[in-house]
C-alpha cells in the first residue's frame, strides 16, 4: 500500500489529479477543494494516498494533508459508505465541520452532502462517534484552548456533547483559568 506519492501535476480538475512521477502518470481522485487550491505544475506536490482495491479496479485517492487521508479511511470503513461518498463528505464539509457534525450529532449537516440521506447520516454519527473520540474536539471558542480541552474531556467521559458545551459556556463566563477547575464546575452543571 502507498503512504504518499510526490511528483509534478500533469493535469488536475475538480475530481482527479494526474501526478507525473518519473514519466509515469498516476491518476488520483482528490477532494474538490484540492482543485481550488493553487497547485503549480512546476513544483513537486505530495499527496497522502489511500488505495482502494476492488475486483474490477485499483483506485488511488489523494489528500494534501495526512489527517484528511486518515479521516477518509475511517469514514469509508463505515458499513454502506464507499470511498466516493467518503471523498464527497470531506470535499463538502472539511475535517473540522465533519468532526463537529459527528460529535454534536448534527445529522442535518451531514444530510446536506450529496448522496447522504437522513438514515445514512444517523448511521455515520453512531458509528463514527467512537472512531473519532480523542482525535477531535468541538471547539466552543477556537481562540480558547482551555474550552476546547475541557469539552474534549467531558465528551471522552461520556457526556452528551451538546449538554457539555452548554455547561462549559456557563462556566467559562466565570474567571477560571485551571483546566481541572473548569471541568469540575462543568460537571456540577451537567
C-alpha positions as CSV (number, residue, x, y, z in Angstrom):
1,X,0.0,0.0,0.0
2,X,1.2,3.5,-0.8
3,X,1.7,6.0,2.0
4,X,2.3,9.0,-0.3
5,X,3.2,10.0,-3.8
6,X,5.2,13.0,-4.7
7,X,5.5,14.4,-8.2
8,X,4.5,17.1,-10.7
9,X,0.9,17.7,-11.6
10,X,0.3,16.8,-15.2
11,X,-3.4,17.5,-15.1
12,X,-6.0,18.5,-12.4
13,X,-9.7,19.1,-12.4
14,X,-12.4,19.1,-9.8
15,X,-12.2,15.4,-9.0
16,X,-9.0,14.0,-10.4
17,X,-5.3,14.9,-10.5
18,X,-2.7,13.2,-12.6
19,X,0.6,13.1,-10.9
20,X,3.7,12.7,-13.0
21,X,6.4,10.7,-11.2
22,X,9.4,9.8,-13.3
23,X,7.4,9.8,-16.5
24,X,4.6,7.7,-15.2
25,X,1.2,9.4,-14.6
26,X,-0.8,8.3,-11.6
27,X,-4.5,9.1,-11.7
28,X,-5.5,10.2,-8.2
29,X,-9.1,11.0,-7.1
30,X,-8.9,14.2,-4.9
31,X,-11.4,16.2,-2.8
32,X,-12.9,19.1,-4.9
33,X,-11.3,21.7,-2.6
34,X,-7.9,20.5,-3.7
35,X,-8.7,21.7,-7.2
36,X,-9.5,25.2,-5.8
37,X,-6.0,25.4,-4.2
38,X,-3.3,26.9,-6.4
39,X,-1.1,23.9,-7.2
40,X,1.6,24.9,-9.6
41,X,2.6,22.2,-12.2
42,X,6.2,23.5,-12.0
43,X,6.5,22.4,-8.3
44,X,6.5,19.0,-6.7
45,X,3.4,18.1,-4.7
46,X,2.9,15.4,-2.1
47,X,-0.4,13.5,-1.9
48,X,-1.1,11.1,1.0
49,X,-2.6,8.1,-0.6
50,X,-5.5,5.7,0.2
51,X,-5.6,2.8,-2.2
52,X,-8.9,1.0,-2.7
53,X,-8.6,-2.4,-4.4
54,X,-11.8,-3.9,-5.8
55,X,-12.3,-6.8,-8.1
56,X,-12.5,-4.6,-11.2
57,X,-10.3,-1.6,-10.3
58,X,-7.4,-0.3,-8.2
59,X,-8.2,3.3,-7.3
60,X,-6.0,5.9,-5.7
61,X,-7.4,8.7,-3.5
62,X,-5.0,11.5,-2.7
63,X,-5.0,14.2,0.0
64,X,-2.8,17.2,0.7
65,X,-3.0,16.5,4.5
66,X,-2.4,13.2,6.3
67,X,-5.3,13.9,8.6
68,X,-7.7,14.1,5.7
69,X,-6.5,10.8,4.4
70,X,-6.9,9.2,7.8
71,X,-10.4,10.6,8.1
72,X,-11.2,9.3,4.6
73,X,-10.1,5.8,5.7
74,X,-12.2,6.0,8.9
75,X,-15.3,7.2,7.0
76,X,-15.0,4.6,4.3
77,X,-14.8,1.8,6.9
78,X,-18.4,2.6,8.0
79,X,-20.8,0.0,6.5
80,X,-22.7,1.3,3.5
81,X,-20.2,4.2,2.9
82,X,-18.0,3.8,-0.1
83,X,-14.9,5.7,-1.0
84,X,-16.7,8.1,-3.3
85,X,-19.2,9.1,-0.6
86,X,-16.3,9.5,1.9
87,X,-14.5,11.7,-0.5
88,X,-17.7,13.7,-1.1
89,X,-18.1,14.2,2.7
90,X,-14.5,15.5,3.0
91,X,-14.9,17.7,0.0
92,X,-18.1,19.4,1.2
93,X,-17.5,19.6,4.9
94,X,-13.8,19.5,5.6
95,X,-12.3,17.9,8.6
96,X,-13.4,20.3,11.4
97,X,-17.0,20.6,10.2
98,X,-17.3,16.8,9.8
99,X,-15.9,16.2,13.4
100,X,-18.3,18.8,14.8
101,X,-21.3,17.3,13.0
102,X,-20.4,13.9,14.3
103,X,-19.6,14.9,17.9
104,X,-22.7,17.1,18.2
105,X,-25.0,14.7,16.4
106,X,-25.9,17.1,13.6
107,X,-27.4,14.7,11.1
108,X,-28.9,17.7,9.1
109,X,-25.4,19.0,8.4
110,X,-24.3,15.6,7.1
111,X,-27.5,15.0,5.1
112,X,-26.9,18.2,3.1
113,X,-24.0,16.4,1.4
114,X,-25.0,14.8,-1.9
115,X,-25.5,11.1,-1.5
116,X,-26.1,11.3,2.2
117,X,-29.7,10.7,3.4
118,X,-31.1,11.0,6.9
119,X,-30.6,7.3,7.7
120,X,-27.0,7.3,6.4
121,X,-26.3,10.5,8.4
122,X,-27.6,8.9,11.6
123,X,-25.6,5.7,11.0
124,X,-22.5,7.8,10.4
125,X,-23.0,9.6,13.7
126,X,-23.4,6.4,15.6
127,X,-20.5,4.5,14.0
128,X,-18.1,7.4,13.8
129,X,-18.5,8.8,17.3
130,X,-16.3,6.2,18.9
131,X,-13.8,6.2,16.0
132,X,-13.0,9.9,16.4
133,X,-13.3,10.3,20.1
134,X,-10.0,11.6,21.4
135,X,-8.9,12.5,17.8
136,X,-11.2,15.6,17.5
137,X,-13.0,18.0,19.7
138,X,-15.7,20.5,19.0
139,X,-14.4,24.0,19.8
140,X,-16.7,26.3,21.7
141,X,-14.3,29.1,21.0
142,X,-11.3,28.3,18.8
143,X,-9.3,31.1,20.4
144,X,-9.7,29.5,23.8
145,X,-7.8,26.2,24.1
146,X,-8.9,25.7,27.6
147,X,-12.6,25.5,26.4
148,X,-11.6,23.1,23.7
149,X,-9.7,20.8,26.1
150,X,-12.4,20.8,28.7
151,X,-15.1,20.0,26.1
152,X,-13.0,17.1,24.8
153,X,-12.5,15.8,28.3
154,X,-16.3,15.9,29.0
155,X,-17.1,14.1,25.8
156,X,-14.4,11.5,26.5
157,X,-16.1,11.0,29.9
158,X,-19.2,10.0,28.0
159,X,-21.3,13.2,28.4
160,X,-23.5,14.4,25.6
161,X,-21.6,17.0,23.5
162,X,-24.5,19.5,23.4
163,X,-25.1,19.4,27.1
164,X,-21.3,19.6,27.8
165,X,-21.0,22.6,25.6
166,X,-23.9,24.4,27.3
167,X,-22.4,23.6,30.8
168,X,-19.0,24.9,29.7
169,X,-20.4,28.1,28.2
170,X,-22.0,28.9,31.6
171,X,-18.8,28.1,33.5
172,X,-16.4,29.9,31.1
173,X,-18.0,33.2,31.9
174,X,-16.5,32.8,35.4
175,X,-12.8,33.7,35.6
176,X,-11.5,30.2,35.9
177,X,-8.1,29.5,34.3
178,X,-7.3,26.0,35.5
179,X,-8.5,23.1,33.3
180,X,-9.3,20.8,36.3
181,X,-11.5,23.6,37.8
182,X,-13.3,24.2,34.6
183,X,-14.1,20.5,34.2
184,X,-15.3,20.2,37.9
185,X,-17.5,23.3,37.6
186,X,-19.0,22.0,34.3
187,X,-19.6,18.5,35.8
188,X,-21.7,20.2,38.5
189,X,-23.9,21.9,35.8
190,X,-24.5,18.6,34.0
